[in-house]
Structure formats: C-alpha cells, structure tokens
Amino acid sequence: MLKKSYSKTGDFCRVTFKLPVEVGAETAVLAGEFNDWDTNAKPMRKLKDGSFSQTVSVEAGRSYRFRYLLDGERWENDWEADGYAANEHGSDDSVVDV
C-alpha cells in the first residue's frame, strides 16, 4: 500500500510504503531508484501486527521504480503499486508516481 502526502509547495512528496503481514517475512528492506537500490539501507519498521512500514521523501513530478527485499533473499513487488515496469532481471519492478 502506498500513501502519499505532498509538501505545501508541491515540490516533494512523502510516500509511506506498507507491506501487509501476509508477506510472511521477518525483515524487509525498501530498495529503489530513490536510494540507488541500496539493499543495505535502513530496514523497514516491523509493526505490532507483523506488517512493515517506511516513509521516504522524494521529489514530486516523476515516477520511481522500487521493490522490497524480504529476509535478505526474496524480492517482492508492492501489490498496490501505481504500475509495474519490466527490469533487466527478467521480472518487474513496482512503480510509484508522485
């Protein structure tokens, strides 16, 4: 799930990325164009119900590709992304439009 909140000027958008408990993971990392696909980035916060959440501030007026790395070994797309785009690994990336 993606929740978007734009700055008063509209130049930036805070995007909250949420992964449901159904992903069945112990850890999750959000990687994408906004953090140079850094799989060692700060892990997503695991909530009491077992879901994960992380908020990122990005420049508005463009699209960003992203994916979730679960348990350090399994890539997952966002089930409610704004779209999907093929990548060079033979799969798709999730896309968020801001």
Sequence and secondary structure as in RCSB ss.txt:
>XXXX:A:sequence
MLKKSYSKTGDFCRVTFKLPVEVGAETAVLAGEFNDWDTNAKPMRKLKDGSFSQTVSVEAGRSYRFRYLLDGERW
ENDWEADGYAANEHGSDDSVVDV
>XXXX:A:secstr
 EEEEE TTSSEEEEEEEE GGG  S EEEEEGGGTT TTS   EE TTS EEEEEEEESSSEEEEEEEETTTEE
E  TT SEEEE TTSSEEEEEE 
